[in-house]
Amino acid sequence: MKELSSKLKKLIMEKKNNYIKQYLNKIYSKSENGIFSSGNSGYWSNLSKDKNNEFSKLLETKDCKTAVKSFIPKFEEMIFSSKREAGLELLDHKKGGVCIDYGSMWGVLSVGMAKRGHQVIAVDQTYDSLNFLKTRSIEEGLENIHLVQDDIREVKFKDIADYAIVNGVLEWIPEKSEVIVSEYYEKKVSKTKSSIKKKLLKHPRDMQVEFLKKVYDSLNTGGQLFLAIENKLNYAYLLGRPDPHVNLKFTTFLPRSISNVISKIFRKKDYRTYIYSFSELKDLLREAGFKKIDDYCCFPMYHFPSLIFPNSNEGISQYIAYKDKNIVTWKQKLVFKYLEVFLMKYLKFKNLSPAIIVVAKK
Ligand SMILES: C[S@@+](CC[C@H](N)C(=O)[O-])C[C@H]1O[C@@H](n2cnc3c(N)ncnc32)[C@H](O)[C@@H]1O
């Protein structure tokens, strides 16, 4: 009996797998090395192109974990920690759904959704990241991850997904230049920047709404969006912690025109990586068509969440002090631990939480 049911499960999985493959085959005529391709590509990575080439070669001879441990050990947790998946539990998981992970990168959440039994379409512009995810999927026997190299601003998915994941991606939508994270933070101007005609670039917010409309279109009725992003009013930014996307102080919450001037002075570049407050983000989602929107406060950041609770008066009463291994010195403890406890536990300033997670329904 057990054998029969596992055979049946396998058969159903194969059927769903083929359905997604056929769907992607209709949209993408090209497929190379197991990755569907639109011809649209870009580059956003923590690694330089040379490092990524070396890393890809290493993956030909070593398994993913060993390769990461030996070549990029500082990203081991970022890639493999199951703590990164915690937010996915906010979704209402129906059996065997279809999920699109927009800007999947190395695929930590694609893997999380695949392990929960869904068919996952992982879309990213960066070939090297998808190549890593392909190797990992094969290693872990996750046949339900389908890889697509495309510009997520241009995708043509319609009424196909039960879940959409936009984790740490919305803020990068208006950025058209190549991003190598370390260089980007060091305020170097990207090589490709000058080739993009400034006048062709739309307003960052408009680009983000347009993208969210595409995400909305890709969902079935009742489909759920999981979106995570930094809160522009994070109390730490108000106190001078640099904007994590441009490494400049105060740009997250100052009027955009002033942030733009600051960015032009210090980075010779427009300020485009817009992040939002809770209410502004919900406005964006409503504009894109989403109706039922639940927002959550997330601590200390959505990458490795320790606390997630509803952004409500009842929710904030769930705040408790937690261990953050990045808080080490006394100064850090004073400013970022005790102050946070004071702000959240006693003053209940939930709108100053570090990060926002939204679950929105079509
Ligand atoms: C900060 S990473 C987030 C990675 C992943 N979602 C996670 O949580 O680990 C941003 C990712 O979005 C991708 N991305 C940004 N803009 C994109 C675009 N227009 N088209 C496709 N991918 C894009 C980048 O290539 C990068 O892999």
The ligand as an SDF file (V2000), in Angstrom:
LIG
                    3D

 27 29  0  0  0  0  0  0  0  0999 V2000
   19.5120   40.7110   -3.1600 C   0  0  0  0  0  0  0  0  0  0  0  0
   19.4420   39.4240   -4.3270 S   0  0  0  0  0  0  0  0  0  0  0  0
   18.1060   38.5160   -3.6230 C   0  0  0  0  0  0  0  0  0  0  0  0
   18.2860   37.0660   -3.8030 C   0  0  0  0  0  0  0  0  0  0  0  0
   17.2380   36.0830   -3.3120 C   0  0  0  0  0  0  0  0  0  0  0  0
   15.8780   36.4790   -3.5590 N   0  0  0  0  0  0  0  0  0  0  0  0
   17.4420   35.7650   -1.8510 C   0  0  0  0  0  0  0  0  0  0  0  0
   16.5890   36.1380   -1.0530 O   0  0  0  0  0  0  0  0  0  0  0  0
   18.4410   35.1570   -1.5260 O   0  0  0  0  0  0  0  0  0  0  0  0
   18.6990   40.1770   -5.7210 C   0  0  0  0  0  0  0  0  0  0  0  0
   18.5470   39.2100   -6.9040 C   0  0  0  0  0  0  0  0  0  0  0  0
   17.5970   39.7620   -7.8200 O   0  0  0  0  0  0  0  0  0  0  0  0
   18.0720   39.6030   -9.1110 C   0  0  0  0  0  0  0  0  0  0  0  0
   17.5180   40.6710   -9.9510 N   0  0  0  0  0  0  0  0  0  0  0  0
   17.4820   41.9980   -9.6830 C   0  0  0  0  0  0  0  0  0  0  0  0
   16.9020   42.6620  -10.7000 N   0  0  0  0  0  0  0  0  0  0  0  0
   16.5790   41.7290  -11.6260 C   0  0  0  0  0  0  0  0  0  0  0  0
   15.9600   41.7900  -12.9140 C   0  0  0  0  0  0  0  0  0  0  0  0
   15.5600   42.9370  -13.4340 N   0  0  0  0  0  0  0  0  0  0  0  0
   15.7730   40.6400  -13.5760 N   0  0  0  0  0  0  0  0  0  0  0  0
   16.1600   39.4440  -13.0560 C   0  0  0  0  0  0  0  0  0  0  0  0
   16.7640   39.3320  -11.8600 N   0  0  0  0  0  0  0  0  0  0  0  0
   16.9560   40.4610  -11.1510 C   0  0  0  0  0  0  0  0  0  0  0  0
   19.5730   39.7070   -9.0140 C   0  0  0  0  0  0  0  0  0  0  0  0
   20.2350   39.1180  -10.1240 O   0  0  0  0  0  0  0  0  0  0  0  0
   19.8430   39.0080   -7.6900 C   0  0  0  0  0  0  0  0  0  0  0  0
   20.1050   37.6720   -7.8780 O   0  0  0  0  0  0  0  0  0  0  0  0
  1  2  1  0
  2  3  1  0
  2 10  1  0
  3  4  1  0
  4  5  1  0
  5  6  1  0
  5  7  1  0
  7  8  2  0
  7  9  1  0
 10 11  1  0
 11 12  1  0
 11 26  1  0
 12 13  1  0
 13 14  1  0
 13 24  1  0
 14 15  1  0
 14 23  1  0
 15 16  2  0
 16 17  1  0
 17 18  1  0
 17 23  2  0
 18 19  1  0
 18 20  2  0
 20 21  1  0
 21 22  2  0
 22 23  1  0
 24 25  1  0
 24 26  1  0
 26 27  1  0
M  CHG  2   2   1   9  -1
M  END
$$$$
